[in-house]
Amino acid sequence: MAVNTKDGSDVFRLAFHVNRVASDTVDSGNAAVAFASCSDCQTVAIAIQVVLIMSDATEVTPQNLAIAINQECSECDTLASAYQLVLSTGGTVRLTPEGRRRIAEIRRQLLELRRSNLSGAEIQARVKKLTNELREVVITQLVAVGREDDQKQGSTQAPSTPTTSTMAEPTNSSTTSTSRPSTTSSSTTSTTASTTSTTTKAPDASGAAAGRPARGPSPCSWWLSAC
């Protein structure tokens, strides 16, 4: 959550995490909230979440939300952007070393937006591009846990082509995002919440697709976060 009440200041908050879930119920939530009550200020909240479903879940209800609020603002630029990528892997998987490296680079580029001096609209365009890159990495850089060749050589062989893939249209969104005004009093809010759902099958030890059962009933998380 990004809260800005100081005139002439910029506030930037980023939440970035990857969840591994191995349970019957998947109800992961992701939210970006930006609140501004200031003059000549910028407030940005970005939340990006990847959910890897490694079990035959019977209830999948992920939630994704973005809220941007301006209150008594003058010349303020406020952005809330939330992206959620949900994948059913068909078994227990992990990211390859190359996948981890590329995700770390995406996170680094997202953090650099803090001092980019870009408008809210320009930041949103950059976030969308990086999120598309993240989606490609997650889909292509997953391998089944226990693959001997991956453990010994750091193989980057990906799961099979997704069996289903759908992209939800942005919800709770506004298309009024503009550059920060310099001479006129106004306020801008922009919110984007987008969820992508993809089903893949984890490769077995030989790299072929297989529906390997999840190991363990509890969800676990691999967190990459910054405030």
C-alpha positions as CSV (number, residue, x, y, z in Angstrom):
1,M,0.0,0.0,0.0
2,A,1.3,3.4,-1.0
3,V,0.2,6.4,1.0
4,N,1.3,9.9,0.2
5,T,0.4,13.0,2.3
6,K,3.4,15.1,1.7
7,D,3.4,17.9,-0.9
8,G,6.0,17.6,-3.6
9,S,7.0,14.0,-2.8
10,D,7.0,10.7,-4.5
11,V,6.0,7.4,-2.9
12,F,6.6,4.1,-4.6
13,R,5.7,0.6,-3.3
14,L,6.3,-2.7,-5.0
15,A,5.1,-6.2,-3.9
16,F,6.5,-9.1,-6.0
17,H,6.0,-12.7,-5.0
18,V,5.7,-16.2,-6.3
19,N,3.5,-18.7,-4.3
20,R,3.7,-22.4,-4.6
21,V,0.3,-24.0,-3.5
22,A,-0.3,-27.7,-3.0
23,S,-3.8,-27.8,-1.4
24,D,-7.4,-28.4,-2.4
25,T,-8.3,-24.7,-2.1
26,V,-6.5,-21.9,-3.9
27,D,-7.6,-18.5,-2.8
28,S,-4.5,-16.4,-3.2
29,G,-5.1,-12.7,-3.0
30,N,-3.1,-9.9,-4.7
31,A,-3.8,-6.1,-4.2
32,A,-2.3,-2.8,-5.0
33,V,-3.6,0.3,-3.2
34,A,-2.5,3.8,-3.7
35,F,-3.8,6.8,-1.7
36,A,-2.8,10.4,-2.2
37,S,-3.7,13.6,-0.4
38,C,-1.1,16.0,-1.5
39,S,0.0,18.6,-4.1
40,D,2.5,18.2,-6.9
41,C,3.0,14.5,-5.9
42,Q,3.2,11.0,-7.4
43,T,1.9,7.9,-5.6
44,V,2.5,4.4,-7.1
45,A,1.5,1.0,-5.8
46,I,2.5,-2.1,-7.9
47,A,1.6,-5.7,-6.9
48,I,2.7,-8.7,-9.0
49,Q,1.9,-12.2,-7.9
50,V,2.6,-15.6,-9.5
51,V,0.6,-18.6,-8.1
52,L,1.9,-22.1,-9.0
53,I,-0.9,-24.7,-8.3
54,M,0.9,-28.0,-7.9
55,S,-2.1,-30.1,-6.8
56,D,-5.5,-31.1,-8.2
57,A,-7.3,-28.2,-6.5
58,T,-11.0,-28.5,-6.3
59,E,-11.6,-24.8,-5.6
60,V,-9.6,-22.1,-7.4
61,T,-10.7,-18.5,-6.5
62,P,-7.8,-16.2,-6.8
63,Q,-8.5,-12.5,-6.2
64,N,-6.7,-9.5,-7.8
65,L,-7.5,-5.9,-7.0
66,A,-6.1,-2.4,-7.7
67,I,-7.4,0.8,-6.0
68,A,-6.2,4.3,-6.5
69,I,-7.6,7.2,-4.5
70,N,-7.0,10.9,-4.7
71,Q,-8.4,13.0,-1.8
72,E,-8.0,16.8,-1.8
73,C,-5.2,16.5,-4.4
74,S,-3.8,19.1,-6.6
75,E,-1.4,18.2,-9.5
76,C,-1.1,14.7,-8.3
77,D,-0.4,11.5,-10.3
78,T,-1.7,8.3,-8.6
79,L,-1.3,4.7,-10.0
80,A,-2.3,1.3,-8.6
81,S,-1.4,-1.7,-10.8
82,A,-2.0,-5.3,-9.9
83,Y,-1.1,-8.3,-12.0
84,Q,-1.7,-11.9,-11.0
85,L,-0.5,-15.0,-13.0
86,V,-2.1,-18.3,-12.0
87,L,-0.7,-21.6,-13.4
88,S,-1.8,-25.2,-12.8
89,T,1.4,-27.1,-13.3
90,G,0.1,-30.7,-13.1
91,G,2.8,-31.6,-10.6
92,T,5.6,-30.4,-8.4
93,V,7.9,-28.0,-10.3
94,R,10.6,-25.4,-9.7
95,L,12.2,-22.7,-11.6
96,T,15.4,-23.4,-13.5
97,P,18.6,-21.4,-12.6
98,E,18.0,-19.3,-15.8
99,G,14.4,-18.7,-14.8
100,R,15.5,-17.5,-11.3
101,R,18.1,-15.2,-12.9
102,R,15.6,-13.7,-15.3
103,I,13.0,-13.1,-12.6
104,A,15.6,-11.4,-10.5
105,E,16.4,-9.1,-13.4
106,I,12.7,-8.3,-13.9
107,R,12.3,-7.4,-10.2
108,R,15.4,-5.2,-10.5
109,Q,13.9,-3.3,-13.4
110,L,10.7,-2.9,-11.5
111,L,12.5,-1.4,-8.5
112,E,14.3,1.0,-10.8
113,L,11.0,2.6,-11.6
114,R,11.1,4.1,-8.2
115,R,13.6,6.7,-9.4
116,S,12.7,6.8,-13.1
117,N,11.0,10.2,-13.0
118,L,8.3,8.8,-15.3
119,S,4.6,9.6,-15.3
120,G,2.1,7.2,-14.0
121,A,1.1,6.3,-17.6
122,E,4.7,5.6,-18.5
123,I,5.3,3.5,-15.4
124,Q,2.2,1.5,-16.2
125,A,3.4,0.8,-19.8
126,R,6.7,-0.4,-18.4
127,V,5.0,-2.6,-15.8
128,K,2.8,-4.2,-18.4
129,K,5.9,-5.0,-20.6
130,L,7.8,-6.5,-17.7
131,T,4.8,-8.6,-16.6
132,N,4.5,-10.0,-20.0
133,E,8.2,-11.0,-19.8
134,L,7.5,-12.6,-16.4
135,R,4.7,-14.6,-17.9
136,E,6.9,-16.0,-20.6
137,V,9.7,-16.9,-18.1
138,V,7.3,-18.7,-15.8
139,I,5.7,-20.7,-18.6
140,T,9.0,-21.7,-20.2
141,Q,11.4,-22.0,-17.2
142,L,9.7,-24.6,-15.0
143,V,11.0,-28.1,-14.5
144,A,9.8,-31.0,-12.4
145,V,11.3,-31.4,-9.0
146,G,13.8,-34.4,-9.0
147,R,14.9,-34.2,-12.6
148,E,18.5,-35.6,-12.5
149,D,19.7,-33.8,-15.6
150,D,18.4,-30.5,-14.3
151,Q,20.1,-31.0,-10.9
152,K,23.4,-31.9,-12.5
153,Q,23.5,-29.5,-15.4
154,G,21.1,-26.7,-14.7
155,S,18.9,-27.7,-17.7
156,T,16.5,-25.0,-18.8
157,Q,14.0,-27.4,-20.6
158,A,10.5,-26.1,-20.1
159,P,7.2,-27.8,-19.4
160,S,5.0,-28.7,-22.4
161,T,3.1,-26.0,-24.2
162,P,0.2,-24.8,-21.9
163,T,-3.0,-26.7,-22.5
164,T,-5.2,-23.7,-21.8
165,S,-4.4,-20.0,-21.5
166,T,-6.7,-17.1,-20.9
167,M,-6.1,-13.5,-20.3
168,A,-8.7,-11.5,-18.4
169,E,-9.4,-8.0,-19.4
170,P,-8.3,-5.4,-16.8
171,T,-10.9,-4.8,-14.2
172,N,-11.5,-1.8,-11.8
173,S,-9.6,0.2,-14.4
174,S,-9.6,3.7,-15.7
175,T,-8.0,5.0,-18.9
176,T,-7.5,8.6,-17.7
177,S,-3.9,8.3,-16.7
178,T,-1.8,11.3,-18.0
179,S,1.5,12.9,-17.3
180,R,1.7,15.0,-14.1
181,P,0.3,18.5,-14.8
182,S,2.8,21.3,-14.5
183,T,0.6,24.5,-14.5
184,T,-3.0,23.5,-14.0
185,S,-4.6,22.1,-10.8
186,S,-5.9,18.6,-11.4
187,S,-5.6,15.0,-10.2
188,T,-5.1,11.7,-12.0
189,T,-5.9,8.2,-10.8
190,S,-5.3,5.0,-12.7
191,T,-5.9,1.4,-11.6
192,T,-5.2,-1.8,-13.5
193,A,-6.0,-5.3,-12.2
194,S,-5.3,-8.2,-14.6
195,T,-5.3,-11.9,-14.0
196,T,-3.8,-14.6,-16.3
197,S,-4.8,-18.2,-15.8
198,T,-2.6,-20.9,-17.5
199,T,-2.6,-24.7,-17.2
200,T,0.6,-26.6,-17.9
201,K,1.8,-30.1,-17.1
202,A,5.1,-30.7,-15.3
203,P,7.7,-32.7,-17.2
204,D,8.8,-36.0,-15.8
205,A,12.4,-37.2,-15.4
206,S,12.8,-37.6,-19.2
207,G,11.2,-34.2,-20.0
208,A,7.8,-35.7,-21.1
209,A,4.6,-34.3,-19.7
210,A,3.2,-36.1,-16.7
211,G,0.6,-35.4,-14.0
212,R,2.8,-35.9,-11.0
213,P,0.9,-35.6,-7.6
214,A,1.7,-32.7,-5.2
215,R,4.1,-33.4,-2.4
216,G,2.6,-32.3,0.9
217,P,-0.7,-30.7,1.8
218,S,0.5,-27.3,2.8
219,P,1.0,-24.2,0.6
220,C,4.5,-22.7,0.7
221,S,5.7,-19.4,-0.7
222,W,8.9,-18.0,-2.3
223,W,8.8,-14.3,-1.6
224,L,10.4,-11.5,-3.6
225,S,9.2,-8.3,-2.0
226,A,10.2,-4.7,-1.6
227,C,8.7,-1.6,-0.1
